[in-house]
Amino acid sequence: SVDGAEKLAVKLVNTLAEPHGFEIEGVTKVEVMGNETKEIILTGLKKGKSYDVKCHLHPAHVGAKLVVK
């Protein structure tokens, strides 16, 4: 932790044939190809803050919320 900013390792697993996205606005935006696993490091996350997570390739998909404790 530096100045309240956190680093988080995330493993993204796409078990479907088509690519899907993983976006946290202002933090990261990546594509995970079909049947691919990708590991990413999120930096600059603030403790106590929540972040909206969405698939930027398929806006109709249900999103999620990442809460940094």
Backbone torsions as a table, in degrees:
resi	resn	phi	psi	omega
1	SER	NA	128.2	176.5
2	VAL	-128.6	122.1	-178.3
3	ASP	52.0	37.5	178.8
4	GLY	78.7	0.0	179.3
5	ALA	-89.7	138.6	-177.3
6	GLU	-112.8	155.6	172.2
7	LYS	-113.2	140.9	-177.6
8	LEU	-138.7	126.6	174.6
9	ALA	-86.9	132.3	-178.8
10	VAL	-129.7	133.7	175.5
11	LYS	-104.7	120.0	179.3
12	LEU	-101.6	124.7	-177.9
13	VAL	-121.9	120.2	176.5
14	ASN	-111.1	107.8	-179.3
15	THR	-92.9	2.2	179.6
16	LEU	-96.0	168.2	-176.3
17	ALA	-78.0	-29.7	-176.4
18	GLU	-95.1	155.0	179.6
19	PRO	-67.3	151.9	175.0
20	HIS	-135.8	157.9	-178.1
21	GLY	-106.1	160.6	174.6
22	PHE	-138.3	112.2	-177.9
23	GLU	-132.9	133.5	165.6
24	ILE	-122.2	109.0	-173.4
25	GLU	-53.2	128.9	179.4
26	GLY	81.2	-3.6	-178.5
27	VAL	-117.9	-54.6	-178.3
28	THR	-158.4	157.3	175.9
29	LYS	-153.6	108.0	-177.4
30	VAL	-133.4	157.4	173.9
31	GLU	-110.2	139.7	176.0
32	VAL	-115.5	114.7	-177.2
33	MET	-66.9	166.6	179.9
34	GLY	-58.1	137.6	178.9
35	ASN	54.4	36.4	-178.7
36	GLU	-118.0	147.7	170.1
37	THR	-116.5	132.2	-177.8
38	LYS	-132.9	134.3	175.6
39	GLU	-105.5	134.1	179.5
40	ILE	-130.8	158.2	174.9
41	ILE	-114.9	121.1	176.2
42	LEU	-92.8	131.5	179.9
43	THR	-124.5	159.7	176.7
44	GLY	80.7	8.9	178.3
45	LEU	-71.1	142.7	-177.8
46	LYS	-104.5	131.6	176.2
47	LYS	-58.5	136.5	178.4
48	GLY	85.4	-3.4	-179.2
49	LYS	-102.3	152.1	174.5
50	SER	-114.2	150.2	-176.2
51	TYR	-128.8	134.6	176.1
52	ASP	-79.4	133.0	179.2
53	VAL	-114.0	134.5	179.3
54	LYS	-146.6	164.1	171.7
55	CYS	-93.0	107.0	-177.1
56	HIS	-71.7	-12.8	177.8
57	LEU	-86.8	-22.5	-177.2
58	HIS	-137.3	81.9	-175.1
59	PRO	-58.1	-22.8	-179.5
60	ALA	-76.2	-14.2	-179.7
61	HIS	-66.5	150.0	178.7
62	VAL	-69.6	131.4	180.0
63	GLY	-88.8	-169.2	179.9
64	ALA	-146.4	174.1	177.1
65	LYS	-128.7	129.7	175.9
66	LEU	-101.6	122.2	179.7
67	VAL	-111.7	123.7	-179.3
68	VAL	-95.4	114.3	-177.3
69	LYS	-102.0	NA	NA
